[in-house]
Structures are given as C-alpha cells and as structure tokens.
C-alpha cells in the first residue's frame, strides 16, 4: 500500500485502512490454523505463568500480616512460604521459557510458508504488475515485511494474550483483596487509553510512510549496484548521492515522527503509574490508621498496581509494534491476495506446439487508449524464418510479449497452430518458445544450471545444445568446463559469451519457436558473425522470429515484416520489399 502525503480524502483513506486492519487481523489469526494445537498449548502455559505471577504478591502479604507485624517467632511457616515463593519463581521461569520457545517455532513456521507463498505469487503475477511496482518495494515485502509479520507472532500476539490475562487476573485479585483501593488505583487508567487513541492514527500513518520509503531505498540501492559501471563512467556519483540523500531524508523524517510519537507512550504510562501509587499510599495509610486495612494488604495492592501497569505499559509500548506488523501484513496480503490477477498456468489446452504464428487485426495498449499495436495482421508458417524490423518504439518487443502470452490483446486474436493463444495452457506455450534477449540475464550458479535452469535435461541433450549453439569453444576453454561458476548476472563473462550461453539454454529446452530480440546488438563484428552462424544452426527447421536493427541478421529471412508506429507497413521476402521502393529499401540505401 503506497503512502501519500496528500491530505485530500484522508478520512476515506483512514476508513478503508480501518476495515483493512480488521481483515488483516482475521487473516493473521487464520494463519495460526495449522498450529492450533501448539497455540492452545502456548495459551495454557501463559495462564500458568500468570497464575504464578499473581500468587507471589499474595504470599508476601501473608508473611507481612501474619508473621512480620505480629513479630511471630515461628519461622517454619515463613520458611515454607519462602520456599513456595521460590518454587513459583522457578516454575514461572521454566514455563515462560517453554512458552517463548514454542511460540517462536510457530512464528518461524508461518514466516517460512508465507515467504514461499510470496515468492510463488511474484512468479505468477502478470508483467503489467511489474511496470507499476518497483522491485525494491517487492523485495521489502518479501523480506522485512514478512519478518515483521513473524514478530507479530513471536513478540506481539503471545505477549498481548499474556498481558490481557495478567491484567484480568490482577484486577480480580485486587478487587477480592480490597475493592476500594482497587478502584482508586484504576482511576487514572482511562487517561492512558485516551493518549493511545489520540496517537493511533498518526502512528499508523508514520509506519505507512516508513514502509513506502524503505522500499524506495531498497530499489534505489539495487538500481545503483546494477548500473555502477555507467555511474562511474559518467562521473554521476554526486548526482546519485543527491538523489539518495533526498530519499534517505524522507525515510529519516518518517522514522523520526514515529520515534517521537512512540516516545510519548512510555513516559505517560510511567507517570500515571506513579500517580496511582501516590494515591494508594495516601488513601491506604489513612485506612491503616483506621484499622480497616492491614499493612500487608497495602503492600500487596501497591505491588499489584505496579504489575497492573506493567501489562498496560507493555500494551502501550506494543502498540507501535502492532501497527508496524499490521502495516507489513496489509502490504504482504495485498500481494498474496491478488488471486484474480495471477496467471492460471495450469489451465488451458495441452498440445504439442508445432510453430505456426498468426496475428489477426491485433490492437494492444499498455495504457488505455495509448495504442502500441494498431490492427496488426501477419502469419508465420511452421519452420519459417521471419524478421521483424522497425524504428525503436515501433512495437517490435510488444509483439514478442504477446506471442509469449505475457499480455493479452485488447482487440483481435492471436493463434498458435490455429488455436487461440488465450485457450492454450501458458506453461505449455512458454516451454515451446525460446527467447534470446538483447539484454542477457544469467543467474548465479554453475554454467550447467544456467543452461538447464534446473530442468531435468539429459547430459546428451546438454552436450548437443552446447555443440549446436557454438558454446563448445567457450566451455572447452574454461578450467571447470560446464561446471564453471557464473557470477551474479554473468559478470565474469563477456557480452558475446553470455549470448552463446543463452543460445545453448534455448537449444537445451528443445522449443518449437525461437525468438531473437536484437541478439547481436551488443557484440563486436567478429562475435556477431559467430553468433549468426550459431543462430542458423539453432533455428534450422524451426519457426523463428528475429528482431534486429542490423540488416545482416535478417538477410536470410523467408518473411520480413516492417512495422512503423504500431502498424505493419510492408511485408514479404527481401526481394519483394526491395522492389516496392518503400521503408525497407530506404534503410538498405542508408
């Protein structure tokens, strides 16, 4: 959920967030379902700890009133009471350890399953989602936000239950012991809740701001690390630092606001506790002189008052943790709850793809009304080699996105082997297409893993892919061969070497359709020729679509499609287009 400083419509926004918080709490409780037995056990342990805690002041009251004030010489009962007090303390410590340990196990189990769910959700989101959400924000949700949710279980929910039960138990003991003093000690409690309620909205807003800006900072760090060469090459360190300072300053301001609001709660609680004890001393001493209350009772009441303010103080301090956890949970559940947007990768027609592609009057826009493709129609037969050319922004990459099923056309239809692409099972469709992009992406791991992508591919198939793609020269030159470690993004390989690796990856998965998006645009002439030779080997007898600015990569195409400003202006063989004296002939003569 994105934080905004715009005050317009704030009442509506807070009303929505209030409803969201209730739903968020229900979802957090629902996540406890698989651990219900363990949680019930934790609750029993909490009750036992609280009973031990409540009993200890009463033991001291007995010692003071029955033995100390009467100067009794009988030490055996005092010894037994002392041992009882010690046993209660030891039992409380042991039970508390067991309770915390079990609750931590529950919390970490929920974090484990929730993080896996977020990971799977991100992989199934449509590409359009990533156009409007930063990677830094998504990383924050998958890491720190989920950790905050873990804190809800390990640090909040158990302590909340414990403090509420302790509060109820102490109040019961106080009213049974001396109702008048109990009522007096509680006279200032409503003030604490007034303070909490007053700060509630501002505390929650500050947490929304913090989550928003830390996501931006994470994204900014990732962007700068990826683009460090460009930054250093152009000497842009100073400008980037200024941009970071602005972001960091916004996060600092939101954090400072949250800290300032939080710092009010603890002192206010302590002050009201001392005020309550002062009232007890004043009233209690008068009752002692009137012989209506014993000293031990007053001592127990003061002890209970201190302890009753401990859960109240804990609840006040816990409030910011609760708000932080709720904000994090809302952000995570906003992501995992997008079931309507997730791709149904397991539904649709399962069919072995042969490779024909047809567009019929296709219109497409990333933003409503801003058409990128306009009435596009063409057909690529099985085994045919097609080339798509046009200026930057003409719509070439968009055609690739539609063929791969990353987006759906708003108008018109797309057919693969005569079947509407919307009816095909997405997983089957994409496994039938090999995409070799201009910006090659390699994962950290072995060269083998980057070729197979952890799929169950035989050694024979891997060897064939390495050979056909021309990657064998590279593999043979490496000390560890195909098991050579690849750094993040393949930084220990050149652009040309990375291109060969992606060609091997494409061949290894045995696709029916090859799509090469300007695959030789970032390499030198010699490497380009080697890649072109490899591409010919790879795409032989397969349907292929090549997108390039260099004419040398499309000379052998069976079909050339010229696209300009989202419309197909020319289509045919090289000879046919040259004779038309159109766009293709003009770029040949440049």
C-alpha positions as CSV (number, residue, x, y, z in Angstrom):
1,X,0.0,0.0,0.0
2,X,1.6,3.3,-1.1
3,X,1.8,6.1,1.4
4,X,1.0,9.6,0.3
5,X,1.3,12.9,2.0
6,X,-1.7,14.2,0.2
7,X,-4.3,15.1,2.8
8,X,-7.3,15.1,0.4
9,X,-9.7,12.4,1.2
10,X,-7.8,11.4,4.4
11,X,-11.0,10.4,6.2
12,X,-11.9,8.0,3.5
13,X,-8.4,6.6,3.4
14,X,-8.4,6.0,7.2
15,X,-11.8,4.4,7.0
16,X,-10.6,2.0,4.3
17,X,-7.4,1.3,6.4
18,X,-9.5,0.6,9.4
19,X,-11.5,-2.0,7.5
20,X,-8.3,-3.4,6.1
21,X,-6.8,-3.8,9.6
22,X,-9.8,-5.9,10.8
23,X,-9.5,-8.1,7.7
24,X,-5.7,-8.2,8.2
25,X,-6.1,-9.4,11.8
26,X,-8.5,-12.1,10.7
27,X,-6.0,-13.3,8.1
28,X,-3.2,-13.3,10.7
29,X,-5.3,-15.4,13.0
30,X,-6.2,-17.7,10.1
31,X,-2.5,-18.4,9.5
32,X,-2.4,-20.0,13.0
33,X,-4.8,-22.7,11.9
34,X,-2.1,-25.3,11.1
35,X,-0.6,-24.7,14.5
36,X,-3.8,-24.6,16.6
37,X,-2.7,-27.4,19.0
38,X,0.7,-25.8,19.6
39,X,-1.0,-22.4,20.1
40,X,-3.5,-23.9,22.6
41,X,-0.5,-25.4,24.5
42,X,1.1,-21.9,24.5
43,X,-2.1,-20.4,25.9
44,X,-2.1,-22.9,28.7
45,X,1.5,-22.1,29.6
46,X,0.7,-18.4,29.6
47,X,-2.2,-19.0,32.1
48,X,0.2,-21.0,34.3
49,X,2.8,-18.2,34.2
50,X,0.3,-15.6,35.0
51,X,-1.1,-17.6,38.0
52,X,2.4,-17.9,39.4
53,X,3.0,-14.2,38.9
54,X,-0.3,-13.2,40.6
55,X,0.3,-15.6,43.6
56,X,3.7,-14.2,44.6
57,X,2.5,-10.8,46.0
58,X,-0.2,-12.6,48.0
59,X,2.4,-14.8,49.6
60,X,4.3,-11.6,50.6
61,X,1.1,-10.2,52.0
62,X,0.6,-13.3,54.3
63,X,4.2,-13.1,55.5
64,X,3.8,-9.4,56.4
65,X,0.4,-9.5,58.0
66,X,0.6,-12.9,59.8
67,X,4.2,-13.0,60.9
68,X,6.2,-9.8,60.5
69,X,3.6,-7.3,62.0
70,X,2.9,-9.8,64.8
71,X,6.6,-10.5,65.5
72,X,5.9,-14.2,65.4
73,X,8.8,-16.4,66.4
74,X,7.5,-19.4,64.4
75,X,9.9,-19.5,61.5
76,X,8.8,-22.7,59.9
77,X,5.7,-21.3,58.1
78,X,7.8,-18.3,56.9
79,X,10.4,-20.8,55.6
80,X,7.7,-22.8,53.8
81,X,6.2,-19.6,52.3
82,X,9.6,-18.5,51.2
83,X,10.2,-21.9,49.5
84,X,6.8,-21.7,47.9
85,X,7.7,-18.2,46.6
86,X,11.0,-19.6,45.2
87,X,9.3,-22.6,43.6
88,X,6.7,-20.3,42.0
89,X,9.5,-18.1,40.6
90,X,11.4,-21.2,39.2
91,X,8.3,-22.7,37.7
92,X,7.3,-19.4,36.2
93,X,10.8,-19.0,34.6
94,X,10.7,-22.6,33.2
95,X,7.2,-22.4,31.8
96,X,7.9,-18.9,30.4
97,X,10.9,-20.4,28.5
98,X,8.8,-23.2,27.1
99,X,6.1,-20.8,26.1
100,X,8.5,-18.4,24.3
101,X,10.3,-21.3,22.6
102,X,7.1,-22.9,21.3
103,X,5.7,-19.5,20.1
104,X,8.9,-18.8,18.2
105,X,8.6,-22.1,16.5
106,X,5.0,-21.2,15.4
107,X,6.1,-17.8,14.2
108,X,9.0,-19.1,12.2
109,X,6.9,-21.8,10.6
110,X,4.4,-19.1,9.4
111,X,7.2,-16.9,8.1
112,X,8.6,-19.9,6.2
113,X,5.3,-20.7,4.5
114,X,4.4,-17.1,3.9
115,X,7.7,-16.2,2.3
116,X,7.3,-19.2,-0.1
117,X,3.8,-18.1,-0.9
118,X,5.0,-14.6,-1.7
119,X,7.8,-16.0,-3.9
120,X,5.4,-18.1,-5.9
121,X,2.9,-15.2,-6.2
122,X,5.6,-12.9,-7.6
123,X,6.4,-15.5,-10.3
124,X,2.8,-15.8,-11.3
125,X,2.0,-12.1,-11.5
126,X,1.4,-10.6,-14.9
127,X,4.2,-8.5,-16.3
128,X,2.0,-5.4,-16.2
129,X,2.2,-5.5,-12.4
130,X,5.9,-5.0,-12.5
131,X,5.5,-1.9,-14.7
132,X,3.8,-0.1,-11.9
133,X,5.6,-1.6,-8.8
134,X,9.2,-1.2,-8.0
135,X,11.5,-4.2,-7.4
136,X,12.7,-2.6,-4.2
137,X,9.1,-2.4,-2.9
138,X,8.6,-6.1,-3.8
139,X,11.9,-7.1,-2.1
140,X,10.8,-5.2,1.0
141,X,7.5,-7.1,1.1
142,X,9.3,-10.4,0.7
143,X,11.9,-9.8,3.4
144,X,11.4,-7.1,6.1
145,X,7.6,-7.0,5.9
146,X,7.4,-10.8,6.3
147,X,9.9,-10.6,9.2
148,X,7.6,-8.0,10.8
149,X,4.7,-10.5,10.5
150,X,6.9,-13.0,12.2
151,X,7.3,-10.5,15.1
152,X,3.5,-10.4,15.3
153,X,3.5,-14.0,16.4
154,X,6.8,-14.1,18.4
155,X,6.6,-10.7,20.1
156,X,3.1,-9.4,19.9
157,X,0.3,-12.0,19.9
158,X,1.6,-14.1,22.8
159,X,2.6,-11.1,24.9
160,X,-0.8,-9.5,24.1
161,X,-2.6,-12.6,25.3
162,X,-0.4,-12.8,28.3
163,X,-0.8,-9.1,29.2
164,X,-4.6,-9.2,28.8
165,X,-4.9,-12.3,31.0
166,X,-2.5,-10.9,33.6
167,X,-4.4,-7.7,33.7
168,X,-7.7,-9.6,34.2
169,X,-6.1,-11.8,36.9
170,X,-4.5,-8.9,38.8
171,X,-7.8,-6.9,38.7
172,X,-9.6,-9.9,40.1
173,X,-7.1,-10.4,42.9
174,X,-7.1,-6.7,43.7
175,X,-10.9,-6.4,44.0
176,X,-11.1,-9.6,46.1
177,X,-8.4,-8.2,48.4
178,X,-9.6,-4.6,48.8
179,X,-12.2,-3.2,46.4
180,X,-11.9,0.4,47.5
181,X,-8.1,0.6,46.9
182,X,-8.5,-1.4,43.7
183,X,-11.0,1.2,42.3
184,X,-8.7,4.0,43.3
185,X,-5.7,2.5,41.6
186,X,-7.6,2.2,38.3
187,X,-8.9,5.8,38.4
188,X,-6.0,7.0,36.1
189,X,-6.1,4.1,33.6
190,X,-8.6,5.7,31.2
191,X,-6.2,8.5,30.6
192,X,-3.7,6.0,29.1
193,X,-6.3,4.8,26.6
194,X,-7.1,8.4,25.7
195,X,-3.4,9.0,24.9
196,X,-3.2,5.8,22.8
197,X,-6.4,6.6,20.9
198,X,-5.2,10.1,20.2
199,X,-1.9,8.9,18.8
200,X,-3.3,5.9,16.9
201,X,-3.9,7.5,13.5
202,X,-0.6,9.3,13.4
203,X,1.4,6.3,14.5
204,X,-0.1,4.2,11.7
205,X,0.4,6.9,9.1
206,X,4.1,7.1,10.1
207,X,4.5,3.3,9.6
208,X,3.0,3.5,6.1
209,X,5.5,6.2,5.3
210,X,8.4,4.2,6.6
211,X,7.5,1.1,4.6
212,X,7.0,3.2,1.5
213,X,10.3,4.9,1.7
214,X,12.4,1.9,2.7
215,X,11.0,0.1,-0.4
216,X,12.2,3.1,-2.5
217,X,15.6,3.0,-0.8
218,X,16.0,-0.8,-1.5
219,X,15.1,-0.2,-5.1
220,X,17.5,2.7,-5.4
221,X,20.3,0.6,-4.0
222,X,19.6,-2.3,-6.4
223,X,19.4,0.1,-9.3
224,X,22.7,1.8,-8.4
225,X,24.5,-1.5,-7.9
226,X,23.3,-2.8,-11.3
227,X,24.3,0.4,-13.0
228,X,27.6,1.1,-11.2
229,X,29.6,1.0,-14.4
230,X,27.5,3.7,-16.0
231,X,27.5,5.8,-12.9
232,X,31.3,5.7,-12.6
233,X,31.9,6.1,-16.3
234,X,29.9,9.3,-16.5
235,X,31.0,10.6,-13.1
236,X,27.5,10.6,-11.8
237,X,28.3,9.7,-8.2
238,X,27.5,13.2,-6.9
239,X,24.1,13.4,-8.6
240,X,23.1,9.9,-7.4
241,X,24.2,10.8,-3.9
242,X,21.9,13.8,-4.0
243,X,19.0,11.6,-5.1
244,X,19.8,9.2,-2.3
245,X,20.0,11.9,0.3
246,X,16.5,13.1,-0.7
247,X,15.1,9.5,-0.3
248,X,17.1,8.9,2.9
249,X,15.9,12.2,4.3
250,X,12.3,11.3,3.6
251,X,12.8,8.0,5.4
252,X,14.5,9.8,8.2
253,X,11.7,12.2,8.7
254,X,9.0,9.5,8.7
255,X,11.1,7.4,11.2
256,X,11.7,10.4,13.4
257,X,8.0,11.1,13.5
258,X,7.3,7.5,14.5
259,X,10.0,7.6,17.2
260,X,8.7,10.9,18.6
261,X,5.1,9.5,18.8
262,X,6.4,6.3,20.4
263,X,8.4,8.1,23.0
264,X,5.3,9.7,24.4
265,X,3.7,6.4,25.4
266,X,6.2,5.0,27.9
267,X,6.7,8.2,30.0
268,X,3.0,8.8,30.1
269,X,2.4,5.3,31.4
270,X,5.2,5.6,34.0
271,X,3.8,9.0,35.2
272,X,0.3,7.7,35.6
273,X,1.6,4.6,37.4
274,X,3.5,6.8,39.9
275,X,0.3,8.9,40.3
276,X,-1.7,5.8,41.0
277,X,0.7,4.6,43.7
278,X,0.8,8.0,45.3
279,X,-3.0,7.9,45.6
280,X,-2.8,4.4,47.1
281,X,-0.2,5.5,49.7
282,X,-2.3,8.5,50.7
283,X,-5.6,6.6,50.9
284,X,-4.0,3.3,52.2
285,X,-2.2,4.9,55.2
286,X,-5.5,6.5,56.3
287,X,-7.2,3.2,56.2
288,X,-4.3,1.6,58.1
289,X,-4.7,4.2,60.9
290,X,-8.4,3.5,60.9
291,X,-7.6,-0.3,61.2
292,X,-9.7,-1.1,58.1
293,X,-6.7,-2.3,56.1
294,X,-3.6,-4.2,57.1
295,X,-0.1,-3.2,56.1
296,X,0.4,-6.4,54.1
297,X,-2.8,-5.7,52.1
298,X,-1.5,-2.2,51.2
299,X,1.9,-3.7,50.2
300,X,0.2,-6.3,48.0
301,X,-2.0,-3.6,46.5
302,X,1.0,-1.4,45.6
303,X,2.8,-4.4,44.2
304,X,-0.3,-5.4,42.1
305,X,-0.6,-1.7,41.0
306,X,2.9,-1.8,39.7
307,X,2.2,-5.1,38.0
308,X,-1.1,-3.9,36.5
309,X,0.7,-1.0,35.0
310,X,3.3,-3.3,33.5
311,X,0.9,-5.0,31.1
312,X,-0.7,-1.6,30.4
313,X,2.8,-0.1,29.8
314,X,3.6,-3.2,27.6
315,X,0.4,-2.8,25.7
316,X,1.2,0.9,25.2
317,X,4.8,0.1,24.0
318,X,3.5,-2.8,22.0
319,X,1.0,-0.6,20.1
320,X,3.7,0.7,17.7
321,X,4.8,-2.9,17.1
322,X,1.2,-3.9,16.5
323,X,0.8,-1.1,14.0
324,X,4.1,-1.9,12.3
325,X,3.1,-5.6,12.0
326,X,-0.4,-4.7,10.7
327,X,1.0,-2.4,8.0
328,X,3.5,-5.0,6.9
329,X,0.8,-7.7,6.9
330,X,-1.5,-5.5,4.8
331,X,1.3,-4.9,2.3
332,X,2.0,-8.7,2.1
333,X,-1.6,-9.7,1.9
334,X,-2.2,-7.1,-0.8
335,X,0.3,-9.0,-2.8
336,X,-0.7,-12.6,-2.0
337,X,-4.4,-11.7,-2.3
338,X,-4.2,-10.8,-6.0
339,X,-5.7,-14.2,-7.0
340,X,-7.7,-12.5,-9.7
341,X,-4.5,-11.2,-11.4
342,X,-2.5,-14.4,-11.1
343,X,-1.9,-16.4,-14.3
344,X,-3.7,-19.8,-14.5
345,X,-0.6,-21.6,-15.7
346,X,-2.2,-25.0,-15.2
347,X,-5.4,-24.4,-17.1
348,X,-5.9,-24.4,-20.9
349,X,-5.4,-26.7,-23.8
350,X,-2.4,-29.0,-23.6
351,X,-0.9,-29.5,-27.1
352,X,2.5,-30.1,-28.5
353,X,3.3,-26.8,-30.3
354,X,4.4,-27.1,-33.9
355,X,5.2,-23.5,-34.5
356,X,2.8,-21.5,-36.7
357,X,2.0,-18.0,-35.5
358,X,-0.8,-15.8,-36.7
359,X,-2.0,-12.3,-35.7
360,X,-5.5,-11.2,-36.8
361,X,-6.3,-7.5,-36.5
362,X,-4.5,-7.2,-33.2
363,X,-4.7,-4.0,-31.2
364,X,-2.8,-3.6,-27.9
365,X,-2.1,-0.8,-25.4
366,X,-0.2,-0.9,-22.1
367,X,-2.2,2.2,-21.0
368,X,-5.8,2.6,-22.0
369,X,-6.2,4.5,-25.3
370,X,-2.4,4.7,-26.0
371,X,-2.3,2.0,-28.7
372,X,1.1,0.5,-29.3
373,X,-0.1,-2.0,-31.9
374,X,-2.8,-1.0,-34.4
375,X,-4.6,-3.5,-36.5
376,X,-1.6,-5.8,-36.8
377,X,-2.0,-8.9,-39.0
378,X,0.6,-11.4,-40.2
379,X,1.2,-15.2,-40.4
380,X,4.4,-17.1,-39.9
381,X,4.2,-20.7,-41.0
382,X,5.7,-23.7,-39.3
383,X,9.5,-23.8,-39.9
384,X,9.5,-20.3,-41.5
385,X,12.2,-17.7,-40.6
386,X,10.7,-14.3,-40.1
387,X,12.3,-10.9,-39.5
388,X,10.7,-8.0,-37.7
389,X,12.2,-4.6,-38.3
390,X,11.3,-1.0,-37.4
391,X,12.4,2.0,-35.5
392,X,12.7,2.0,-31.7
393,X,9.3,2.1,-30.2
394,X,7.5,0.8,-33.3
395,X,6.1,-2.2,-31.3
396,X,8.5,-5.0,-32.0
397,X,9.1,-6.0,-28.4
398,X,5.3,-5.8,-27.8
399,X,4.7,-8.4,-30.5
400,X,7.2,-10.7,-28.6
401,X,5.3,-10.1,-25.3
402,X,2.0,-11.1,-26.9
403,X,3.4,-14.2,-28.6
404,X,4.8,-15.3,-25.2
405,X,1.5,-14.7,-23.6
406,X,2.8,-12.1,-21.2
407,X,0.0,-9.8,-22.1
408,X,-3.4,-10.2,-23.8
409,X,-4.5,-8.2,-26.8
410,X,-7.4,-5.8,-26.2
411,X,-8.7,-6.3,-29.8
412,X,-8.1,-9.0,-32.4
413,X,-6.9,-12.6,-32.0
414,X,-3.6,-14.4,-31.9
415,X,-3.3,-18.0,-33.0
416,X,-0.6,-20.6,-32.3
417,X,-1.0,-23.7,-34.6
418,X,-4.5,-22.4,-35.4
419,X,-5.5,-22.3,-31.7
420,X,-6.4,-19.1,-29.9
421,X,-3.5,-18.2,-27.7
422,X,-5.9,-17.4,-24.8
423,X,-7.1,-21.1,-24.9
424,X,-3.6,-22.6,-24.7
425,X,-2.1,-23.6,-21.4
426,X,0.5,-20.8,-20.6
427,X,3.1,-23.2,-19.2
428,X,3.0,-25.3,-22.4
429,X,3.1,-22.3,-24.6
430,X,6.2,-20.8,-23.0
431,X,8.1,-24.1,-22.9
432,X,7.6,-24.2,-26.6
433,X,9.2,-20.8,-27.1
434,X,12.9,-20.0,-26.6
435,X,13.6,-16.3,-26.1
436,X,17.1,-14.9,-26.7
437,X,17.0,-11.3,-25.5
438,X,19.3,-8.4,-26.2
439,X,20.0,-7.9,-22.5
440,X,21.1,-11.4,-21.5
441,X,20.3,-12.5,-18.0
442,X,22.4,-15.1,-16.2
443,X,21.8,-16.4,-12.7
444,X,24.5,-17.0,-10.1
445,X,25.4,-20.7,-10.1
446,X,27.0,-23.1,-12.5
447,X,27.1,-22.8,-16.2
448,X,25.2,-26.1,-16.4
449,X,22.4,-24.6,-14.1
450,X,22.1,-21.6,-16.4
451,X,21.7,-23.8,-19.4
452,X,19.2,-26.2,-17.9
453,X,17.5,-23.7,-15.5
454,X,17.4,-26.8,-13.1
455,X,15.1,-28.7,-15.5
456,X,15.6,-32.4,-15.9
457,X,17.7,-32.3,-19.1
458,X,19.9,-35.3,-20.1
459,X,23.7,-34.9,-20.5
460,X,23.3,-35.9,-24.2
461,X,20.8,-33.0,-24.7
462,X,23.1,-30.6,-22.9
463,X,26.1,-31.6,-25.0
464,X,24.1,-31.3,-28.1
465,X,22.9,-27.8,-27.1
466,X,26.5,-26.7,-26.3
467,X,27.6,-28.0,-29.7
468,X,24.8,-26.7,-31.9
469,X,24.9,-23.2,-30.3
470,X,28.7,-22.9,-30.7
471,X,29.2,-22.6,-27.0
472,X,31.6,-25.6,-27.0
473,X,34.5,-23.3,-27.7
474,X,33.8,-21.3,-24.6
475,X,33.1,-24.4,-22.4
476,X,36.3,-26.1,-23.6
477,X,38.3,-23.0,-22.7
478,X,37.1,-23.0,-19.1
479,X,39.1,-24.9,-16.4
480,X,35.9,-26.3,-14.9
481,X,34.1,-26.6,-18.2
482,X,30.3,-26.6,-17.9
483,X,30.5,-26.6,-14.1
484,X,32.2,-23.2,-14.1
485,X,30.7,-20.9,-11.6
486,X,28.7,-17.9,-13.0
487,X,28.7,-14.7,-11.0
488,X,25.6,-12.7,-10.5
489,X,24.2,-11.5,-13.9
490,X,27.1,-13.3,-15.5
491,X,29.6,-10.5,-14.8
492,X,32.6,-12.9,-15.2
493,X,31.7,-13.4,-18.9
494,X,31.8,-11.0,-21.9
495,X,28.6,-9.9,-23.7
496,X,29.3,-12.3,-26.6
497,X,30.0,-15.3,-24.2
498,X,26.7,-14.6,-22.4
499,X,24.9,-14.6,-25.8
500,X,26.3,-18.0,-26.6
501,X,25.2,-19.3,-23.2
502,X,21.7,-18.1,-23.8
503,X,21.6,-19.8,-27.2
504,X,22.7,-23.0,-25.6
505,X,19.9,-22.6,-23.0
506,X,17.4,-22.1,-25.8
507,X,18.5,-25.2,-27.7
508,X,18.6,-27.4,-24.5
509,X,14.9,-26.8,-23.9
510,X,14.0,-28.0,-27.4
511,X,11.5,-25.3,-28.4
512,X,9.3,-25.2,-31.4
513,X,9.7,-21.4,-31.8
514,X,12.8,-19.3,-31.5
515,X,12.6,-15.6,-30.9
516,X,15.7,-13.5,-31.0
517,X,15.4,-9.9,-29.9
518,X,18.3,-8.0,-31.3
519,X,20.6,-10.8,-30.2
520,X,23.7,-9.4,-31.8
521,X,23.3,-5.7,-31.0
522,X,25.8,-5.6,-28.1
523,X,28.8,-7.6,-29.6
524,X,31.6,-6.9,-32.0
525,X,31.6,-7.8,-35.7
526,X,33.6,-11.0,-35.3
527,X,31.5,-12.3,-32.5
528,X,28.4,-11.2,-34.4
529,X,29.4,-13.4,-37.3
530,X,30.0,-16.4,-35.0
531,X,26.6,-15.8,-33.3
532,X,24.9,-15.5,-36.7
533,X,26.4,-18.8,-37.7
534,X,25.2,-20.4,-34.5
535,X,21.7,-18.9,-34.9
536,X,21.5,-20.5,-38.4
537,X,22.3,-23.9,-36.8
538,X,20.0,-23.4,-33.9
539,X,16.9,-22.2,-35.9
540,X,17.3,-24.7,-38.7
541,X,13.9,-26.4,-39.4
542,X,12.3,-24.4,-36.6
543,X,9.9,-21.4,-36.7
544,X,12.0,-18.3,-35.8
545,X,11.3,-14.6,-35.4
546,X,14.3,-12.3,-35.5
547,X,14.2,-8.7,-34.4
548,X,17.2,-6.6,-35.3
549,X,18.5,-3.2,-36.4
550,X,21.4,-4.8,-38.3
551,X,20.3,-5.9,-41.7
552,X,23.0,-8.6,-41.7
553,X,20.9,-10.6,-39.2
554,X,17.8,-10.7,-41.4
555,X,19.2,-11.3,-45.0
556,X,18.2,-15.0,-45.0
557,X,14.6,-14.4,-43.7
558,X,11.7,-16.1,-45.5
559,X,9.4,-13.3,-44.4
560,X,10.3,-9.7,-43.5
561,X,7.7,-7.7,-41.5
562,X,8.2,-3.9,-41.4
563,X,6.4,-2.1,-38.5
564,X,6.1,1.6,-38.1
565,X,4.3,3.3,-35.2
566,X,2.4,0.2,-34.4
567,X,1.2,-0.6,-37.9
568,X,2.6,-3.1,-40.4
569,X,3.6,-1.0,-43.5
570,X,5.3,-3.7,-45.5
571,X,5.6,-7.5,-45.6
572,X,7.2,-10.0,-47.9
573,X,10.5,-11.5,-48.9
574,X,13.6,-9.3,-49.2
575,X,13.3,-9.3,-53.0
576,X,9.6,-8.3,-52.8
577,X,10.2,-5.5,-50.4
578,X,13.2,-4.1,-52.3
579,X,11.0,-3.9,-55.4
580,X,8.3,-2.0,-53.5
581,X,10.6,1.0,-53.1
582,X,9.4,1.5,-49.5
583,X,10.8,1.7,-46.0
584,X,12.9,-1.4,-46.3
585,X,14.6,-0.2,-49.5
586,X,15.3,3.2,-47.9
587,X,17.1,1.6,-44.9
588,X,19.1,-0.6,-47.2
589,X,20.3,2.5,-49.1
590,X,21.3,4.4,-45.9
